[in-house]
C-alpha cells in the first residue's frame, strides 16, 4: 500500500517499518532517518494543505456527504464533481489540480531535505524508475561541484530543477513549466505562494495561471539574487495575497477561507474537521487575523503599486544560477546567494 494522507480522516497511512516517534521527523528530516522522514514530511504537508486551502475542503465535504449518504442508505453514491475536477486536466493547460497539489508538497520536500539528499534516496530506493539521463546529469553535476557550494553549503537551481524533474508522474510539471519561462528567483519565490492562494478558489489551475501572469506582467518587483529565500517569502506573501484577492474579486468569486467555510457548517458533524475548526479559531484569535489582515493588504497594495495593466504573460528566462538553500535544521534558515561554481 502506498503511503498517503486520507483527506476525510486526516490520518496518514505510511508504508514504513515502525520506529520511535520523534518531532525531528518534521524539524530536521534531512538529519533524522531521512528515508522515512521524507515520506512522513510529504504527507504532513498534505495535512496542512487540507487545513489551509478551501478547494481541498470542498472536495472533502463532498466525500463526507457521500459517506453520510452511504451510512443512511447503505448504497455507494457516485463520485461527485469535485473529485472528478481534481483529477481532470483542462484541455488547454495540460495538468489537473492534483498536479500542483502534489508539486507544492514536492517543492517543500526538495527545499527542506535538499535536492541532493532527496535524489540520492530516490535513486537508491529503486521504488520507481528515474530516467537514466537525469541520473547521469545529476552525477556529472555533483562531480563538477554544481550541486552544492563548497563553502556555504547552498544548493543550486540546477540541483533543485533536477529534483523536481525526477518527481513521479506530472507532480513536478507545474513548477517546471513555470521555471522554463521565468527567472529562478521569480519561480522560487512565487510558486509556493501563488500555488497556495490558487487553492483558495474553485479552479486552482486557472487561478494559479492568472496570479502568475499578473505578477510576471508587472506586479512583482525586480529581486536580485543574493537574498535569503525565506525572507523573500515573508516579504512578498502579502503582495501575492493581495494580487490573488484582486483577481478573485474581479471574477466575482471571493477566496474560500477554511475558517469561514467551517463556520458556515461545511463538514458539519465531522469529528476531525470540527476539531480543526476550533484550532483555526484559536489561531485566528491569537493572531487577531480579522483585525489586521485587511489593513496590511491595503498598505501592501499601496506600497507595491500593483499594476492594473493587462498582464504581458510570463517574463523571459534568465540564466543566473543561485544556491537556493541550505536544508533546514531544527532552527535552520535558508540562504539564497549567487552560485559561483
Residue frames relative to the residue before (quaternion, step in Angstrom):
aa qw qx qy qz dx dy dz
X 1.0000 0.0000 0.0000 0.0000 0.00 0.00 0.00
X 0.4035 -0.7162 0.5028 0.2673 3.62 -0.75 0.95
X 0.5299 -0.6058 0.4805 0.3482 3.56 -1.17 0.58
X 0.1786 0.7882 -0.5708 0.1451 3.57 -0.94 0.85
X 0.4206 -0.6355 0.5787 0.2905 3.49 -1.38 0.35
X 0.2785 -0.7132 0.6137 0.1925 3.56 -0.99 0.83
X 0.3663 -0.7794 0.4555 0.2255 3.63 -0.31 1.19
X 0.6520 0.5464 -0.3275 0.4111 3.59 1.05 -0.70
X 0.7737 0.3022 -0.1710 0.5300 3.58 1.02 -0.74
X 0.3055 -0.7601 0.4926 0.2937 3.58 1.31 -0.46
X 0.4407 0.6538 -0.4754 0.3903 3.56 1.14 0.73
X 0.2840 -0.7444 0.5822 0.1620 3.56 -0.97 0.92
X 0.1469 -0.7531 0.6369 0.0751 3.55 -0.84 1.04
X 0.0547 -0.8286 0.5567 -0.0234 3.57 -0.50 1.20
X 0.3198 -0.7402 0.5652 0.1744 3.55 -0.85 1.02
X 0.3834 0.7141 -0.4709 0.3483 3.55 0.51 1.28
X 0.5039 -0.5736 0.5320 0.3662 3.52 -1.28 0.35
X 0.5485 -0.6312 0.4288 0.3419 3.59 -1.04 0.71
X 0.0546 0.7616 -0.6452 0.0284 3.53 -1.23 0.63
X 0.6590 -0.5277 0.3370 0.4168 3.62 -1.12 0.51
X 0.5054 -0.6604 0.4672 0.3003 3.55 -0.93 0.93
X 0.0824 0.7878 -0.6051 0.0802 3.56 -1.05 0.80
X 0.4770 -0.6645 0.4956 0.2919 3.58 -1.02 0.80
X 0.5174 0.6488 -0.4165 0.3713 3.60 1.23 -0.27
X 0.4747 0.6552 -0.4386 0.3912 3.60 1.25 -0.28
X 0.7613 0.3233 -0.1748 0.5342 3.57 1.03 -0.81
X 0.6758 0.5157 -0.3015 0.4317 3.60 1.00 -0.76
X 0.8138 -0.0217 0.0579 0.5779 3.58 0.97 -0.79
X 0.0247 -0.8589 0.5115 0.0112 3.60 0.62 1.09
X 0.6093 0.5616 -0.3625 0.4265 3.60 1.13 -0.52
X 0.7604 0.3845 -0.1952 0.4857 3.58 1.14 -0.59
X 0.7322 0.3514 -0.2140 0.5428 3.59 1.27 -0.24
X 0.8147 -0.2420 0.1264 0.5115 3.57 -0.43 1.23
X 0.0214 -0.8692 0.4926 0.0373 3.61 0.81 0.95
X 0.6072 0.5695 -0.3656 0.4163 3.61 1.06 -0.64
X 0.7133 0.3846 -0.2349 0.5368 3.60 1.17 -0.58
X 0.6586 0.5458 -0.3145 0.4115 3.56 0.90 -0.96
X 0.6189 0.5624 -0.3615 0.4122 3.60 0.99 -0.74
X 0.6487 0.5122 -0.3180 0.4645 3.59 1.06 -0.74
X 0.6846 0.4694 -0.2846 0.4796 3.58 0.89 -0.92
X 0.6189 0.5373 -0.3455 0.4572 3.59 1.03 -0.74
X 0.6542 0.5250 -0.3117 0.4464 3.59 0.88 -0.95
X 0.7051 0.4505 -0.2737 0.4742 3.58 0.84 -0.93
X 0.6124 0.5342 -0.3545 0.4625 3.60 1.13 -0.54
X 0.5766 0.5476 -0.3769 0.4750 3.60 1.12 -0.57
X 0.6452 0.5042 -0.3236 0.4741 3.59 0.96 -0.81
X 0.5853 0.5684 -0.3630 0.4501 3.62 1.06 -0.69
X 0.7178 0.4337 -0.2603 0.4785 3.58 0.79 -1.00
X 0.5730 0.5702 -0.3889 0.4420 3.60 1.10 -0.55
X 0.6865 0.4871 -0.2942 0.4526 3.59 0.90 -0.86
X 0.6762 0.4597 -0.3032 0.4894 3.59 1.15 -0.43
X 0.7788 0.3677 -0.1829 0.4741 3.61 1.18 -0.32
X 0.7361 0.3921 -0.2182 0.5068 3.60 1.21 -0.18
X 0.4416 -0.7685 0.4081 0.2186 3.52 -0.44 1.32
X 0.5910 0.5765 -0.3731 0.4233 3.59 1.03 -0.71
X 0.6795 0.4839 -0.2896 0.4694 3.56 0.91 -0.91
X 0.6168 0.5446 -0.3439 0.4524 3.57 1.08 -0.68
X 0.6370 0.5148 -0.3254 0.4726 3.60 1.00 -0.79
X 0.6380 0.5270 -0.3232 0.4592 3.56 1.03 -0.78
X 0.6606 0.4909 -0.3072 0.4777 3.59 0.97 -0.84
X 0.6252 0.5416 -0.3432 0.4449 3.60 0.99 -0.79
X 0.6157 0.5446 -0.3431 0.4545 3.58 1.03 -0.75
X 0.6849 0.4648 -0.2835 0.4843 3.59 0.92 -0.88
X 0.6066 0.5528 -0.3472 0.4537 3.58 1.11 -0.69
X 0.6590 0.4896 -0.3081 0.4806 3.59 0.97 -0.81
X 0.6280 0.5218 -0.3337 0.4711 3.59 1.05 -0.73
X 0.6496 0.5153 -0.3186 0.4592 3.58 0.99 -0.84
X 0.6586 0.4994 -0.3123 0.4683 3.58 0.95 -0.83
X 0.6350 0.5212 -0.3278 0.4666 3.57 1.03 -0.78
X 0.6317 0.5209 -0.3280 0.4712 3.57 1.04 -0.78
X 0.6517 0.5292 -0.3158 0.4421 3.58 0.98 -0.83
X 0.7053 0.4523 -0.2616 0.4791 3.56 1.07 -0.72
X 0.8062 0.3019 -0.1337 0.4910 3.59 0.87 -0.97
X 0.3017 -0.7672 0.5026 0.2602 3.60 1.28 -0.30
X 0.5904 0.5070 -0.3789 0.5009 3.53 1.05 0.86
X 0.3966 -0.7456 0.4855 0.2258 3.59 -0.77 1.02
X 0.3169 -0.7530 0.5409 0.1997 3.62 -0.57 1.09
X 0.5779 -0.5742 0.4477 0.3686 3.57 -1.20 0.48
X 0.6040 -0.5455 0.4194 0.4021 3.62 -1.13 0.51
X 0.4279 -0.7314 0.4815 0.2239 3.55 -1.03 0.83
X 0.7281 -0.4557 0.2921 0.4207 3.60 -1.29 0.13
X 0.6169 0.5492 -0.3660 0.4288 3.63 1.03 -0.64
X 0.6421 0.5215 -0.3221 0.4605 3.58 0.97 -0.83
X 0.6714 0.4864 -0.2927 0.4764 3.56 0.97 -0.86
X 0.6462 0.5269 -0.3211 0.4492 3.59 0.98 -0.84
X 0.6154 0.5803 -0.3414 0.4099 3.58 1.01 -0.83
X 0.7816 0.3562 -0.1681 0.4837 3.58 0.97 -0.86
X 0.6636 0.5259 -0.3043 0.4364 3.61 1.20 -0.33
X 0.2947 -0.7728 0.5298 0.1875 3.64 -0.57 1.06
X 0.4926 -0.6129 0.5152 0.3411 3.61 -1.04 0.69
X 0.5836 -0.6345 0.3768 0.3389 3.58 -0.93 0.89
X 0.7479 0.4244 -0.2259 0.4577 3.59 1.02 -0.75
X 0.7222 0.4491 -0.2533 0.4610 3.62 1.20 -0.11
X 0.4328 -0.7808 0.3937 0.2192 3.59 1.18 -0.25
X 0.7881 0.1519 -0.1619 0.5741 3.61 1.17 0.03
X 0.4548 -0.7005 0.4955 0.2387 3.53 -1.18 0.68
X 0.6956 -0.4437 0.3443 0.4480 3.57 -1.29 0.05
X 0.5640 0.6023 -0.3847 0.4137 3.59 1.13 -0.56
X 0.6667 0.5451 -0.3128 0.4008 3.59 0.97 -0.84
X 0.6960 0.4051 -0.3070 0.5071 3.68 0.79 -0.74
X 0.5531 0.5837 -0.3941 0.4451 3.60 1.14 -0.52
X 0.7140 0.4156 -0.2421 0.5088 3.58 0.89 -0.93
X 0.6325 0.5447 -0.3407 0.4327 3.59 1.00 -0.75
X 0.6274 0.5262 -0.3381 0.4639 3.59 1.05 -0.69
X 0.6505 0.4871 -0.3193 0.4875 3.59 1.00 -0.77
X 0.6366 0.5193 -0.3228 0.4700 3.58 1.00 -0.80
X 0.5906 0.5831 -0.3571 0.4286 3.59 1.03 -0.80
X 0.7164 0.4278 -0.2560 0.4881 3.59 0.87 -0.95
X 0.5581 0.5743 -0.3919 0.4529 3.61 1.11 -0.55
X 0.6994 0.4756 -0.2696 0.4604 3.56 0.78 -1.09
X 0.6926 0.5042 -0.2903 0.4264 3.54 0.88 -0.94
X 0.7322 0.4345 -0.2448 0.4638 3.57 0.88 -0.90
X 0.7266 0.3992 -0.2577 0.4962 3.60 0.90 -0.80
X 0.4492 -0.6441 0.4846 0.3855 3.57 1.08 -0.73
X 0.5189 -0.6844 0.4073 0.3105 3.60 -0.79 0.96
X 0.6635 0.5027 -0.3276 0.4468 3.60 0.96 -0.75
X 0.6255 0.5266 -0.3360 0.4675 3.59 1.01 -0.76
X 0.6851 0.4908 -0.2858 0.4561 3.57 0.87 -0.99
X 0.6715 0.4958 -0.3060 0.4578 3.58 0.89 -0.91
X 0.6345 0.5270 -0.3323 0.4573 3.59 0.95 -0.83
X 0.6586 0.5096 -0.3088 0.4596 3.58 0.94 -0.89
X 0.6989 0.4746 -0.2797 0.4561 3.58 0.88 -0.92
X 0.6347 0.5170 -0.3334 0.4676 3.59 1.04 -0.71
X 0.7017 0.4750 -0.2717 0.4562 3.58 0.89 -0.93
X 0.6369 0.5671 -0.3414 0.3952 3.59 1.01 -0.77
X 0.2269 -0.8102 0.5096 0.1800 3.59 1.04 -0.74
X 0.3657 0.7590 -0.4801 0.2445 3.61 1.22 0.27
X 0.7871 0.0157 -0.0119 0.6165 3.57 1.14 -0.56
X 0.5783 -0.6121 0.4214 0.3368 3.52 -1.22 0.56
X 0.0928 -0.7436 0.6600 0.0532 3.55 -1.05 0.87
X 0.5682 -0.6430 0.3833 0.3416 3.57 -0.74 1.05
X 0.5188 -0.6627 0.4477 0.3021 3.56 -0.88 0.99
X 0.6240 0.5465 -0.3421 0.4416 3.59 1.05 -0.72
X 0.6476 0.5075 -0.3202 0.4696 3.59 1.01 -0.80
X 0.6413 0.5146 -0.3258 0.4667 3.59 0.95 -0.85
X 0.6530 0.5119 -0.3146 0.4612 3.58 0.97 -0.85
X 0.6397 0.5169 -0.3243 0.4673 3.59 0.99 -0.82
X 0.6425 0.5266 -0.3164 0.4580 3.56 1.00 -0.85
X 0.6843 0.4793 -0.2933 0.4648 3.61 0.84 -0.93
X 0.6363 0.5154 -0.3349 0.4662 3.61 0.99 -0.76
X 0.6560 0.5061 -0.3100 0.4663 3.58 0.98 -0.85
X 0.6146 0.5350 -0.3420 0.4681 3.58 1.06 -0.71
X 0.6798 0.4969 -0.2890 0.4554 3.58 0.85 -0.98
X 0.7021 0.4601 -0.2624 0.4759 3.58 1.08 -0.73
X 0.4918 -0.6791 0.4221 0.3447 3.60 1.26 -0.13
X 0.4801 0.6934 -0.4167 0.3393 3.57 1.21 0.49
X 0.5878 0.5795 -0.3750 0.4219 3.60 1.23 0.02
X 0.8025 0.0440 0.0069 0.5949 3.57 0.91 -0.96
X 0.4547 -0.6627 0.5245 0.2810 3.51 -1.09 0.77
X 0.5052 -0.7021 0.4194 0.2756 3.56 -0.82 1.04
X 0.7187 0.4444 -0.2531 0.4711 3.61 1.11 -0.60
X 0.8304 0.2316 -0.1176 0.4930 3.59 0.49 -1.14
X 0.4869 -0.7203 0.4020 0.2872 3.61 1.24 -0.05
X 0.4404 0.6985 -0.4652 0.3188 3.58 1.22 0.05
X 0.3406 -0.7373 0.5414 0.2175 3.57 -1.14 0.57
X 0.5207 -0.6903 0.4308 0.2583 3.53 -1.11 0.74
X 0.6253 -0.5151 0.4233 0.4055 3.54 -1.32 0.24
X 0.5687 0.5737 -0.3815 0.4493 3.58 1.13 -0.57
X 0.6561 0.5061 -0.3068 0.4682 3.58 0.92 -0.91
X 0.6624 0.5166 -0.3055 0.4483 3.56 0.93 -0.92
X 0.6732 0.5023 -0.2975 0.4539 3.56 0.91 -0.95
X 0.6297 0.5287 -0.3360 0.4594 3.59 1.01 -0.75
X 0.6616 0.5033 -0.3076 0.4629 3.59 0.97 -0.83
X 0.6545 0.4856 -0.3180 0.4845 3.60 1.02 -0.71
X 0.6382 0.5284 -0.3254 0.4556 3.58 1.05 -0.75
X 0.6703 0.5043 -0.2908 0.4603 3.58 1.13 -0.64
X 0.4326 0.7115 -0.4608 0.3070 3.62 1.24 -0.08
X 0.5885 -0.5965 0.4181 0.3508 3.56 -1.16 0.62
X 0.8576 0.1221 -0.0815 0.4929 3.56 -1.15 0.65
X 0.7595 -0.3117 0.2776 0.4989 3.54 -0.92 -1.02
X 0.3772 0.7947 -0.4375 0.1862 3.57 1.28 0.06
X 0.6955 0.4161 -0.2959 0.5056 3.61 1.17 -0.27
X 0.4671 0.7505 -0.4019 0.2387 3.56 1.27 -0.41
X 0.6667 0.5033 -0.3511 0.4231 3.67 0.71 -0.85
X 0.6669 0.4789 -0.3075 0.4809 3.59 0.95 -0.83
X 0.6814 0.5074 -0.3044 0.4308 3.61 0.85 -0.93
X 0.6205 0.5254 -0.3442 0.4694 3.60 1.04 -0.70
X 0.6506 0.4964 -0.3089 0.4847 3.56 1.01 -0.81
X 0.6753 0.5298 -0.2946 0.4202 3.56 0.86 -1.01
X 0.6463 0.5322 -0.3254 0.4395 3.60 1.06 -0.67
X 0.7622 0.3949 -0.1873 0.4774 3.57 1.17 -0.48
X 0.7659 0.2796 -0.1715 0.5530 3.59 1.20 -0.21
X 0.6625 -0.5091 0.3696 0.4066 3.55 -1.29 0.22
X 0.6357 -0.5298 0.3870 0.4067 3.60 -1.19 0.40
X 0.6365 0.5298 -0.3394 0.4462 3.59 0.99 -0.79
X 0.6545 0.5122 -0.3129 0.4598 3.58 0.87 -0.96
X 0.6849 0.4895 -0.2966 0.4509 3.59 0.81 -1.00
X 0.6918 0.5033 -0.2879 0.4303 3.58 0.87 -0.94
X 0.7043 0.4405 -0.2624 0.4910 3.57 1.06 -0.74
X 0.7579 0.4417 -0.2224 0.4255 3.57 0.77 -1.06
X 0.6073 0.6126 -0.3826 0.3310 3.62 0.86 -0.86
X 0.7374 0.4058 -0.2866 0.4576 3.67 0.61 -0.93
X 0.6612 0.5080 -0.3180 0.4512 3.61 1.04 -0.70
X 0.6854 0.4627 -0.2856 0.4844 3.59 0.85 -0.95
X 0.6287 0.5420 -0.3372 0.4442 3.57 1.03 -0.74
X 0.6515 0.5102 -0.3147 0.4651 3.57 0.94 -0.88
X 0.6911 0.4736 -0.2911 0.4619 3.59 0.85 -0.94
X 0.6129 0.5666 -0.3546 0.4214 3.61 1.05 -0.70
X 0.6859 0.4794 -0.2869 0.4663 3.59 1.08 -0.67
X 0.5454 0.5406 -0.4315 0.4734 3.56 1.22 0.45
X 0.6306 0.4830 -0.3345 0.5071 3.59 1.27 0.37
X 0.5864 -0.5815 0.4310 0.3637 3.57 -1.31 0.12
X 0.7573 0.2368 -0.1597 0.5873 3.60 1.26 -0.15
X 0.1611 -0.8597 0.4749 0.0972 3.60 0.42 1.22
X 0.6338 0.5499 -0.3532 0.4137 3.61 0.96 -0.75
X 0.7070 0.4348 -0.2674 0.4896 3.58 0.82 -0.95
X 0.6351 0.5210 -0.3400 0.4578 3.60 0.99 -0.73
X 0.6156 0.5362 -0.3427 0.4648 3.60 1.00 -0.76
X 0.6656 0.5030 -0.3098 0.4562 3.58 0.87 -0.91
X 0.6632 0.4993 -0.3171 0.4585 3.61 0.94 -0.79
X 0.6379 0.5182 -0.3344 0.4612 3.59 0.95 -0.82
X 0.6797 0.4870 -0.2928 0.4638 3.58 0.86 -0.96
X 0.6477 0.5172 -0.3261 0.4546 3.61 0.91 -0.84
X 0.6582 0.5089 -0.3117 0.4589 3.58 0.96 -0.86
X 0.6724 0.4861 -0.2994 0.4711 3.58 0.91 -0.88
X 0.6861 0.4693 -0.2846 0.4774 3.59 0.93 -0.87
X 0.6595 0.5336 -0.3005 0.4359 3.57 1.19 -0.52
X 0.7976 -0.3100 0.1461 0.4964 3.60 1.18 0.22
X 0.6019 0.5945 -0.3695 0.3844 3.59 1.17 -0.33
X 0.6873 0.4626 -0.2856 0.4818 3.60 1.13 -0.58
X 0.4002 -0.7363 0.4872 0.2456 3.60 -0.68 1.04
X 0.5701 -0.5620 0.4596 0.3845 3.55 -1.24 0.41
X 0.0528 -0.7834 0.6193 -0.0035 3.57 -0.87 1.00
X 0.2932 -0.7723 0.5413 0.1570 3.55 -0.70 1.07
X 0.5748 -0.5642 0.4524 0.3829 3.60 -1.16 0.53
X 0.6220 0.5594 -0.4008 0.3736 3.54 -1.21 0.46
X 0.6045 0.5360 -0.3547 0.4706 3.56 1.31 0.14
X 0.5287 -0.5903 0.4946 0.3568 3.56 -1.24 0.45
X 0.4466 -0.7369 0.4308 0.2683 3.58 -0.58 1.12
X 0.6304 0.5235 -0.3655 0.4416 3.62 0.99 -0.64
X 0.6225 0.5143 -0.3434 0.4796 3.59 1.12 -0.58
X 0.6313 0.5207 -0.3337 0.4680 3.59 1.06 -0.68
X 0.6073 0.5294 -0.3589 0.4713 3.60 1.05 -0.63
X 0.6671 0.4949 -0.3005 0.4688 3.57 0.87 -0.96
X 0.6818 0.5189 -0.2795 0.4334 3.55 0.97 -0.92
X 0.7947 0.3304 -0.1500 0.4866 3.59 0.98 -0.82
X 0.4014 0.7319 -0.4793 0.2710 3.60 1.22 -0.02
X 0.7092 0.4636 -0.2812 0.4506 3.57 0.77 -0.98
X 0.5874 0.5520 -0.3694 0.4624 3.58 1.12 -0.55
X 0.6855 0.4657 -0.2871 0.4804 3.58 0.81 -0.98
X 0.6201 0.5431 -0.3302 0.4599 3.58 1.04 -0.79
X 0.6724 0.5009 -0.2937 0.4590 3.57 0.93 -0.91
X 0.6375 0.5148 -0.3206 0.4752 3.58 0.97 -0.85
X 0.6616 0.5092 -0.3068 0.4570 3.58 0.92 -0.92
X 0.6608 0.4995 -0.3125 0.4650 3.59 0.97 -0.80
X 0.6339 0.5211 -0.3382 0.4607 3.60 0.99 -0.75
X 0.6394 0.5128 -0.3213 0.4742 3.57 1.00 -0.80
X 0.6444 0.5230 -0.3197 0.4572 3.59 0.94 -0.89
X 0.6650 0.4967 -0.2999 0.4702 3.58 0.95 -0.88
X 0.6566 0.5161 -0.3174 0.4492 3.59 0.98 -0.82
X 0.7048 0.4276 -0.2520 0.5068 3.58 1.17 -0.56
X 0.4717 -0.7023 0.4208 0.3272 3.57 1.29 0.02
X 0.6341 0.4962 -0.3357 0.4888 3.57 1.17 0.55
X 0.2653 -0.7874 0.5340 0.1564 3.62 -0.12 1.22
X 0.6385 -0.5144 0.4100 0.3996 3.53 -1.25 0.47
X 0.3451 -0.6888 0.5942 0.2311 3.56 -1.16 0.68
X 0.0740 -0.7995 0.5960 0.0116 3.57 -0.20 1.27
X 0.5125 -0.6987 0.4013 0.2969 3.57 -0.68 1.08
X 0.6547 0.5199 -0.3372 0.4329 3.57 0.90 -0.83
X 0.6533 0.4923 -0.3126 0.4829 3.60 1.05 -0.74
X 0.6518 0.5232 -0.3172 0.4481 3.57 0.96 -0.87
X 0.6724 0.4786 -0.2978 0.4797 3.58 0.95 -0.84
X 0.6223 0.5263 -0.3376 0.4709 3.59 1.09 -0.65
X 0.6906 0.4586 -0.2674 0.4911 3.58 1.18 -0.60
X 0.6105 -0.6218 0.3107 0.3797 3.57 1.24 0.61
X 0.3171 0.6882 -0.5687 0.3201 3.57 1.07 0.62
X 0.8219 0.1029 -0.1362 0.5435 3.58 -0.92 0.93
X 0.1518 0.8185 -0.5346 0.1456 3.57 1.09 0.75
X 0.8137 0.2426 -0.2040 0.4872 3.54 -0.91 0.96
X 0.5225 0.6280 -0.4258 0.3890 3.59 1.24 -0.07
X 0.4215 -0.7525 0.4346 0.2594 3.64 -0.53 1.08
X 0.6986 0.4677 -0.2880 0.4586 3.61 0.92 -0.83
X 0.7132 0.4237 -0.2694 0.4891 3.59 0.82 -0.90
X 0.5401 0.5749 -0.4063 0.4613 3.59 1.24 -0.27
X 0.6277 0.5052 -0.3163 0.5006 3.56 1.08 -0.77
X 0.6500 0.5249 -0.3209 0.4461 3.58 0.94 -0.89
X 0.6168 0.5535 -0.3440 0.4414 3.58 1.01 -0.80
X 0.6756 0.4815 -0.3013 0.4700 3.60 0.89 -0.89
X 0.6428 0.5184 -0.3254 0.4606 3.60 1.01 -0.77
X 0.6557 0.5006 -0.3095 0.4729 3.58 0.99 -0.83
X 0.6282 0.5302 -0.3358 0.4599 3.58 1.03 -0.72
X 0.6516 0.5006 -0.3162 0.4742 3.59 0.98 -0.82
X 0.6438 0.5156 -0.3209 0.4655 3.56 1.00 -0.81
X 0.6542 0.5142 -0.3128 0.4579 3.57 0.94 -0.89
X 0.6529 0.5077 -0.3147 0.4657 3.57 0.99 -0.82
X 0.6570 0.5158 -0.3135 0.4517 3.58 0.97 -0.84
X 0.7314 0.4068 -0.2266 0.4983 3.58 1.06 -0.76
X 0.3002 -0.7478 0.5173 0.2883 3.58 1.27 -0.26
X 0.0506 0.8766 -0.4771 0.0357 3.55 1.14 0.81
X 0.7135 0.4707 -0.2791 0.4376 3.56 0.75 -1.00
X 0.6510 0.5323 -0.3213 0.4356 3.57 1.17 -0.47
X 0.8248 0.3071 -0.1605 0.4468 3.56 0.71 -0.98
X 0.5463 0.6618 -0.4148 0.3024 3.61 1.06 -0.52
X 0.6857 0.4730 -0.3316 0.4429 3.68 0.68 -0.87
X 0.6415 0.5259 -0.3340 0.4476 3.59 0.98 -0.79
X 0.6545 0.5072 -0.3141 0.4644 3.59 0.95 -0.84
X 0.6557 0.5121 -0.3231 0.4510 3.57 0.95 -0.82
X 0.6339 0.5215 -0.3282 0.4674 3.58 1.01 -0.77
X 0.6586 0.5059 -0.3030 0.4674 3.55 0.96 -0.89
X 0.6618 0.5040 -0.3058 0.4630 3.57 0.93 -0.89
X 0.6352 0.5349 -0.3314 0.4479 3.58 0.97 -0.84
X 0.6694 0.5017 -0.2908 0.4643 3.55 0.99 -0.87
X 0.7156 0.4673 -0.2668 0.4455 3.57 0.83 -0.98
X 0.7195 0.4373 -0.2623 0.4715 3.59 1.04 -0.68
X 0.2671 -0.7940 0.5053 0.2071 3.60 1.29 -0.27
X 0.0308 -0.8393 0.5425 -0.0166 3.54 0.70 1.11
X 0.3969 -0.7369 0.5045 0.2121 3.54 -0.81 1.07
X 0.2208 -0.7671 0.5869 0.1357 3.55 -1.01 0.83
X 0.3938 0.7059 -0.4906 0.3254 3.58 1.25 0.28
X 0.6174 -0.5359 0.3924 0.4216 3.61 -1.11 0.49
X 0.5095 -0.6624 0.4415 0.3268 3.61 -0.85 0.88
X 0.3774 -0.7397 0.5208 0.1979 3.54 -1.07 0.81
X 0.5932 -0.5703 0.3717 0.4298 3.58 1.24 0.09
X 0.7538 -0.3770 0.2673 0.4671 3.54 -1.29 -0.12
X 0.4439 -0.6611 0.5309 0.2901 3.53 -1.11 0.70
X 0.6015 -0.5860 0.4005 0.3667 3.56 -1.20 0.48
X 0.5592 -0.6271 0.4359 0.3226 3.53 -1.16 0.65
X 0.2132 -0.7388 0.6177 0.1650 3.54 -1.22 0.48
X 0.4400 -0.7106 0.4891 0.2495 3.54 -1.22 0.37
X 0.3726 0.7377 -0.4977 0.2632 3.59 1.18 0.25
X 0.2618 -0.7594 0.5791 0.1394 3.56 -0.99 0.87
X 0.0983 -0.7974 0.5951 0.0213 3.51 -0.94 0.91
X 0.3249 -0.6548 0.6270 0.2693 3.51 -1.23 0.47
X 0.2908 -0.8522 0.4084 0.1499 3.51 -0.03 1.35
X 0.8386 -0.1617 0.1264 0.5046 3.58 0.90 -0.57
X 0.3374 -0.6567 0.6193 0.2673 3.46 -1.38 0.09
X 0.5123 -0.6585 0.4283 0.3472 3.64 -0.63 0.98
X 0.5506 -0.6761 0.3986 0.2843 3.49 -0.97 0.96
X 0.2020 -0.7179 0.6505 0.1436 3.51 -1.18 0.72
X 0.7837 -0.3070 0.2127 0.4963 3.59 -1.21 -0.22
X 0.7850 0.0733 -0.0720 0.6109 3.59 1.07 -0.59
X 0.2168 0.8410 -0.4741 0.1445 3.54 1.17 0.67
X 0.1880 -0.7394 0.6339 0.1266 3.53 -1.28 0.51
X 0.3969 -0.7097 0.5252 0.2511 3.54 -1.02 0.76
X 0.2174 -0.7521 0.6034 0.1513 3.55 -1.06 0.73
X 0.0903 -0.7673 0.6321 0.0597 3.55 -1.07 0.73
X 0.1735 0.8015 -0.5390 0.1922 3.54 -0.11 1.28
X 0.6188 -0.5421 0.4046 0.3994 3.55 -1.20 0.46
X 0.3507 -0.7488 0.5304 0.1870 3.53 -0.90 0.98
X 0.1103 -0.8091 0.5765 0.0283 3.58 -0.73 1.06
X 0.1647 0.8427 -0.4973 0.1241 3.56 0.91 0.91
